[in-house]
Amino acid sequence: MRIVSMIAALALSTTAYGQTATLPPDNGLYEEMYGEALVTVRAEADTGNAGAAFALARGLLAGEPDPSEALEGAKYLEIAADAGIVDAQVQFANLVRRGGHGAPPDAQRALDLLEKAAKTGDASAVLTLGSFVLDTQLGAAGRDRALDLLQNSADAGNINAANLLGGLYLQGRGVPIDPERALEYFEMGLIVGNTPAMVSMGDLYRSGASGIAPDPGKALALYNHAGTLGYAVASRRVADMYLNGEGVSASPETAIGMLEEQAGKGDPQAYLALADYNLRGEIIPVNLTNALAYLEKAVASGNATALLRLGDLYRLGAVGLAPDPGKALEYYNRAIELGAPGAERYAGNLYLDLNQPFASPSRGIELLKTAASKGDATAAIRLGDLYSVNDLVQADYDTSKAYFEMALGFGNSNAILDLAQALVSGPLAVAHRDEALNLLTGAVESGLPGASAELARLQLAGTFPGRGLDGVLSMLLDGARNGDAAAARYLLQLYREGYGLVVQPDHEAAENLLASLEPVLGAEGVAVERIYLAAPDGPIVDNLQAIDAEFSKLKRGFGVQVLRHLRTSNAHAYVYIVQKRLKERGMYSGPLHGMLDTATIGAMRTACEQVGAERTCDAGPLTDGAVQVLANYLFDPAVSAVETES
């Protein structure tokens, strides 16, 4: 098999790990020598020595350079790239692809540089070109070329290419979903000590997949080993398994201790994880004070992203914290000052909210443009959307398309779907609907997740010339079989609900399809679809029991989603599920019948009181707010001492 033939090449990439020596105190001599070397190398680079220019660029751009060093580093990197140094071409292409350090975004220039670099056969250049083509050149030809480039890079021993291919086979992106083949790619990284490959393998064994049984023990072993090699992501995974009791006895105290130790070693993401634990209230009670303290510690440790998290908390509010958009804006502005990626977008969107007293569309758009110029694909998509409708700005096809294409160049392939949607609705649709069809068709051919479902919706709605019902269903089925979860869910919805006079409900077809979709949707996703399929069958006891059995397979996220759906699609099933779980906790003593009798309402009221949400539940047990409170309670009764209303 071709994959096996790569092992020898990959083995050449093994990284040696040395011992850390005890060093004498720094007396400033190193900094003095570094400064002298900088002057010498700069002078040599200025004479036209490309190698010196590349060395200088790498030194100036290392770590977190100040703006003047970054500008100078980018200039010398460009000199080295233009001179034909392959590594410089790859690095400068990555810089101009997104823009930054004085270089504006320029996807075409990035592509030209990568094409030149890849012609040398350099495995890293071939990988980078393959990734670029996969993200930006939609259609069957682009997909096939990208996959060939990635495979060639992996064959040459590039572990990152093997990891990327493994991810594609897990996602079903451009290839059929195949977890076992993905595992083979990750195993190549394992044998040469590549820590991201170890974590990817651990994730597979932790959750399991088609053909791969869940094995928390293997997951822990992989995470632990990657953690000993200094990979902080792996150590955070171990803590999470202790928090949830996966492969070990549940111990929130151990998990928190591990994360605090990790944070003390310089991993600010550990502080963010600790803040999340205290905000979610899934395993440990909600504690806003602790969450805020951890976020502030992350900021103090140099993580500017934590400022964005703090801003979001004040923008949206939380348990015990009233929304304060003005305070949120202060945090976003601090994040901008410290250079947090995307910070301008956060502030810009707040200025675009016309409900705010400080709303300023012109300031918001200015900030979004700044964010996009720094490589923020989400900001570019937001601008593309804004310029596709006559709302805050005048609709303009060229400007809108330019921003969507900028996001595509940054690597956000979904920008194509967003552009297509913009071109079929609003003022741009009159002249550019055919372009949207071509874009979506190319996206489907390239295997972009979500493209089949979007094209199917528009064709069934009559927006585009249809390929006939059989053609639409066949396209969705092909997408589902290749791992496109959006295509699978939309196809199931059509079988379940029908579509006007075009598609009649066909529950038997839905059931048959569901049996084959676990590799795509996962066990929980299949359980959700079974519940949605059974919901219309009403309050028959057997049906309520069947829905409850599927609900028992769900964790909190899907569980809350399902209960909110059942509130309107089958209220008896919602009540039955709540009755059963409150009965298990001794809070309800009546029969399980799914009826809202006095005993059931009283038990629900008690649950709401335990989490301090009486006001929310006073509106009625079938209101969305009450369902949200009760759903959260069913998955986390430990928050009984926590106030959940602000």
N, C-alpha and C positions, 0 to 999 in steps of 0.2 A: 504494500500500500504506500502511496506517495507520502503520507504523513509520517510513516515509520522511517522513510529514507532521510528525513530531515534531522533525526536525532543527532547524528554525528556532527552535522554542521552547527546545530544549536549548542552542542557541548563545547564548541570552541569559544562560545560567548560567556562561559562561566566567570563570575566575578569572584576574586579572592578577597576574603575578609581577614584583615590583619589584626594584631593586638594593639590596644591603645597604650602608648607609652606615657610615663610620668614625665612631664616637661618642667623645666625650670621656670620661674616667674618671668613674665614678659617685661623687658626693660626698654621697650620702644625701638630697639635696633631693627626689628623686622619692618616696622612701618617706615623707618628711614631708608632701608634698602629698597622697599617696594616703591617709594616715591622716586628714588633715583632711577630705578628700572623703568618706571612709567615715562619719565622724561626721555630716556634713551630709546625705548621702543616707539614712542610717539614720533621722535625725530626720524627713526628708520622708516616708519610707516609713511611719513610725509615725503620721503624720497621715492615712494612708489613700490615699496616692498609689501606685497600682498599678504605674505605670511605674518609679517609684523602687524599689519593692519587688522588681520583676523585675531591675533593674540590680544591686541589692544582692545578690540571690540568685546571680546569675551570677558576681559578683565573689567571693563567699564560697565558692562551689562549684568555682571554677576550680582546675585542677591537682590536687594531692593535699592537700585541706584537712585541718586537724586536726579531731578529733571535735567540739569546741565550735563551730568555724566551720561544719562540715557541718550540725549540728543547726539552727543559726541560719539558714543558707542555705536549708535545706528548708522552714523555717517561712515565710520570705518568698516562696519559690517558690510555696507553697500559696496565699498571699494573692493573688499575681499571677494564678495559675490561676483561683481563684474569682472574680476580677474580670473574667475573660473574655479575658485576653491569650492569643492562640492559641499562640504559641511556649512560653509558660509552661505552658499546658495539656498540650502535647505532652511537655515535659520532665518535668513532675510526674507525668504518666501513666506515663512510662518508669520513674520512681523508685518509684511505688507498685506497679507491676506486679511488681517483684522485691523491693521493700522495701529499706530502708537509710536512713541518716542520721536515724534515729528514726521513720521511717514504716514501719509494718508492711506486708507484702505484701497487696494488695487488688486482685485482678484485675477485679472488677466496677467498682470506682471508676475504675480505669485505663480500662476500656472506656467508661464514661459520659463521662469527660473527652475521650477521643478522638472519640467520636461528636459531641460539641458542637464540637470544634475542626474536624473534617472538614466540618461543615455550612457553614463559611465558605468552603470551596473551596480552602483553603491546601494546596498540593501536598505539603508535608512532613507535614501532619496526615493527609491522605488516604493517603499511603504508610504511615505508622505504623499507622493503623487497618487498612489492608489486610493488613499483616504480622501484626498481632495476630489478626485474624479467621482468617487462613490457619493460624496456629499453634493456635488454641483452639477454633474452631467447625467441627468435623468434620461431614462429610456433603456431599452435592452442593450444597445451597444455600449453605453456608458457603464451599465452594471457589469457586463461581461468583461470589459477592459479593466475595471477596478478590481474585480475578483482575481483576474489573472495577475495583475501587478502585486496584489497582496500575497497571493500564493507564491509568486516568484521571490518576493522578499523573505517569506517564511522559509522557502527552500534554501535560501542563501544563509539562513541562520539567524534571522532577525526575530527575536522573541516577541517584541511588541507586535509584529505582524501576525504571529501565531495567536497572540492574545486577542487581537482585533478580530481575526477570523473565528475564533471560538465564540466571541460575543455575537457575531453575525449569525452563527448557527443556533445560538440560544434564542435570539430575537426573531429569527426567520426573516432577516433583512436581506433581500436579494437572493436568498437561498432557502430551501425548505428547512423548517425548524428541525434540529437534530441534536438534542442534548448530549448523546453519546459521542458524536463526532466533536462537539465542542469540548468535551472532556479530554479527548485525545490531544487537541491543540494545547489545552492548559497543562497537560502532563509534560509537554516539552519544556515549558517554563519551569515546572517543578524540578526536573532533574538537573537544571542548571542554577537553581536557587533564586528564581525570579519571584519576588514576593507578591506582585499583583496577580500572577498566575495562581499562586497558592491560595490567595483570598477568593479568586473566582472559583476554584475547585471547592473551597470550603463552602461558598454560597450554594453551589450545586448540591453538595451533600447535606447541607443544612435544611434546605427546602425540599429536595428531591425533584425529580422531573421524569418525563417519560423514559422508561428503561433504566432509571437510576433511583434506587430506593433511598429515602431519607436516612441519613446516618450521622446523627449529631456528634458521635464520638470521632469520626473522621474529620468532621468540620472543625471541631475543637483542636484536634491535633495539628491541622493545617494552619489555623489561625494562630495557635500558640507558637509554632515554629516561625511563621512570618513575623510575629511580634518580637521574638528573640533577635531577629535580624534588624530590628529597628523600624518596622513598618507599623506606624501608629494606627492605621485603618484596621489592621488585624487585631490589635489589642482592644480597640473599641468594640469589635465584633464579639470578642470573648466576654467582655463586660456585659454586653447585651444578652448573651446566652445565659449568663448567671442571673440576670435580672428576670428573664422569662422562664428559667428552669429548663433549658434545652440541653439535654445530655448531662446535666448536673442538677443537684438539688437547687431549687430557686433560692436565691439569696440576694435581695436588693442591697443589703449592707455590703456584701462582697463586691457587687457591681459598682456601687458608688465609690467604694474605697479604691478599686482598680482605676476608675476614671480620674479620681482626684490625684492618684499617683502619676497617671499618664499626663495629666495637665501640669503637674509639678515638673515633669521632664521636658516641658516645652511644647506640648500639644494643645493649643488653644481649642481645637475642635472637640476635645474631651469636655471642656467647659460648656460648649454649646450642647453636647449630648446630655450633660447633667441638667442644664436649663430645660431641655425638652422633657426629660423625665419628670421634672417638677411642674411643668405646665400641663402635660397630658393627663396626669392622674390615672394612668392605666394600671400601674403596678403599685406605685407609691402615691400617697395622697397629694393633691394639688398643693403647692406651696409657692406662692408668688414671690415671697421675700427671698427664698432660696434661689428661685429662677433668676430674679433680677441681680442677685449677688454674683451668681455664676457668670452671667453675661457681662457684668462690669469687670470681673476678673479676666474674662477673655479679652476685653478691650485693653485692659492694663498689660496683658501679655503680648499685645501687638496685633490682635486680630480685629481689623477694622470692620469685617463683616458682622461682628457682634453688634455694632452700632445699628446696622440695618435691622437686625432682629429686635433690638430695643425699640427702634422706630416703629416697626410693625406692631409691637405690643401696644404702644400708645396710640397708634392709628386705629387699630381694631378694638382695643380693649381686651380684657381677660377677666377671669374670675377674681373679683375684688379690685379691679382696676378699670375705672371709667375711661372711655376713649378720650384722647387729648391730641387732636391733630397738630396743634401748635408745638407741643412737646415732641411729637413724632418728627416734625420738620427740623427741629433743632438737632436731633440725632442723625437724620439723613444728611444735613449740612456738615456735621462733624465727620461723617463717613466720607463725604466728598473731599474734605480737606486732607484726609488721610489716604485717599486714593483707593477706597474700597471698590472693587469691580461692580458696576451696575448702580452705584450710589446715585448718580445723576438721574437715572431712570426712576428710582424710588421717589426722589424729590419732585421730578417732573410730573409724574402721574398725580401726585398730591396737588400740585398747582393746577392741573387740568380738571380737578374735581370742583365743579362749579358750586357745590354745596358748601365749600369752605370759605370763610370770610376773607382769606388771603388769596383766593383763586386768581390765577393769572395765566390764561392760555398761552400768551406769547412767551412768558418765562418758562412755562412747562415744556413747550415745543423746543425752545432753545436748549434746555437741559437734555431733552431726549436726543437732540442732534449731537450734543457733546458726547453723550453716552455711546451713540452709534459710531461716532468717529473713533472711539476707543475700542471698538470690537464687540459692543454689546448687541448681540443678535436680537434679543427680545425688544430692545429699544428701537431697532431698525424696523421690526415687524409692526410695532405700535405706530411708528411714523407712516409706514406703508398703509396701515388701516386708516389713519387720520386723513391722509391725502387721497383716499378712495371714496370719501363721502363729503358732501357739502355740510359740514357741521362747524367745527372750530376753525377750520381752514377751507379754502376753496379746493374742490376735488381737482386733481391734476394727474393724468395717466402717467406721464414720464416720471414725475417725482415719486409717485406711489410705487411704480414698478422698480425704480432705482433702489428704493429702500428695501423692498422685498428681495431683490437680487443681491443687495449688500448682505442681508441676513443669510442668504443661501451661500454666499462666498465665505461667510464666517463659520459655515458648517451646520447651520440649522436647515436640514432638508425639508422640514415641515413648512418652511417659508413658501414653498411652491404651492402647497395646499391653501395657505392663507392668501397668496396672490390670486389663485384661481377663484376663491370665494369672493374676493374683492371685485373680480372682473365679471361676476355673474349677478351681482346685486348692486343697487345704487346707480349713480350717474355714469359709471364707466361701462356698464353692461351693454349699452346700446351699440357701442362700436367695437367691443373687445370680447364678446362672448365666445367667439370661435377660438380665440387664443387660450381661453380658460380650458376649453375642451382638449386642445392639444397638450396643454400643460398636465392635465389630469391623466390623459392617456399615457404620456411618457412616464409619469409617476407610477402608474399601475404596472407598466412594463418593467420598470426598474425595481419593483417589489417594495416600494415605500409604504410602510404601515399606515393605514388610514385612507390611502388613495382610492382603493376599490370601493370602500363604503361611501366616500364622498361622491365619487362618480356615479355610483348606483343610485344614490338619493336624487341627484340632479336629473338623471335619465328617467327615473320613475316619475319625477315631478313634471317631466316634459320640458325641462330647461334645455336639454340637449337632444338631438336626434337619438332615439333609442336603438339599442341593438337587439330589441325584443326581450320579452320577459325571460326566456330561456338563456339568452346571452348575459343578462344582468345576474341571474342566479348562478350561472356557471362562473362568471367572473368573481363573485363573492365566495363561492365554494373553493375556487383555486386559491384565492387569498387566504381563506381560513386554513386550508391544508398546508400552506406555506408558512403559517405562523402569524398571520395578521389577525390579532384579537379583535380589532374594530370590525373587520369584515365578518368574522365569526359571529359577533354579537348582533350586527345588523341583519345578517341572514336569519339568525334565530328569531329576531324580532319580527321579521316578515312572515316567517312560518307561524309564529305565535299569534300575531295580531292581524296579519293580512295588510293589504295596502289598497284602500278604496275598492274599485271594481277590477283592479289589475291583478292583485294577488289575493287569493282566498286563504284563510287560516288553515294550516295543516300541522296539527299537533303530532301526528305520527312521524312526519318528516323531521320535525324539531327533535323529537325523542331519539330518532335514529342518528341524527347529526350529533347530538350531545354526547352520545356514546363514544365518539371518536375525537372529541375536542379537548380532553383533559390536558394533552401536551401544550395546547395553545392557551387555554383559559386558566389552567390550574384547577386543583380539586375544589377550591373555594369558588372560583368563577363558575364551574359547572353546577355546584350546589345552588348558587344564586339564580342561574338560569332555570334550574328545575323548579325553584320556588316561584319564579315569575310565570313559568308555564302552568303551574298548578293553581296559582292564585285565583283565576277566574272561575274555578270549579265550585266556589262557594263554601258554605259552612258545614258540609258533610263531614262527619267525624273522621272518617278514614282520610279525607283530604287534609284536614287540620293536622292530623298526626303525621302524615307524610311531609307536610311543609315543616312541621316542627323537627322532624328527623333530619331534614336537610339543613335547617337553621343551626342545629347542634354542631355542624361541621365548620361554622363560620367563626372567625375572630372578630374583634371589635369593629374594625373599619367596614368590612362587608356587612356585619350584623346590623350596625346602625343604618346603613344604606337600605337594607332589606326591610327593616321595620318601618322606615319612613315610606317605603313603597307600599307595603301592606296596609298602611293606614288608609289609603284610598282605594286600593285594588281588592283587598279582602280584610276588612276590619276584624272579622271574627278570628282570622288566623293570627293577626297581631295580638288580640286580646288573649287568645289561647296560649301563645308563646309566653306572654307576660305572666299569665296565671300560673303556668307550670313552674316557672323559675321562682316566682314569689312563694309558691307552695313548697318548693324544695328548701326555702330559707325560713319556713315556718311563719310567713307573713300572710298567707292566704290558706284558708281551710276548706273552701267550697269545692264543688266539682269542676273538672276541666271541661268546659263546654263552649268557651269563646264568647260568652255573653257578658255584656256590661251590667251585671247586677250590683246590688248595694255592697255585697262583700268584696267584689272585685274592685269597685271604685274606692272603697275604704283602704284596701291593701295598696293600691296604686298611690293613694294619698299619703299613706305612711312612708312609702319609698321616697316620694317627693320631699316629705318633711325631713327625712334622714340626710338628704343632700342639700337642705336649705333652699329648695326651689318651689316653695308653696305658691308664690305669686305666678310663676310660669304655668304651673299645673291648674291653677284656679280657673283658667280659661276653658278647661275641659280635657278629659283624658285622650281625646282623639285629635286635639290640636297638634300642629307640628312641633311647637315648643315642648309640650308634655311628652310627646313621643321621643323627642331628642333626649330629654332628661331621663326618662325611664330606660331607654336603650342604653345610655351610658351607665346607668345604675346596674343593669343586668350584667354588664361586663366588668363592673368595678364597684362592688358594694363597699370596698375598703375606704371610699371617700366619704363615709357617713358623717365625719366630723368637719367636713369642709364646706364652707359657704360657696354656693355655685351661682349666686345671683349678685350682680353689682348693684 
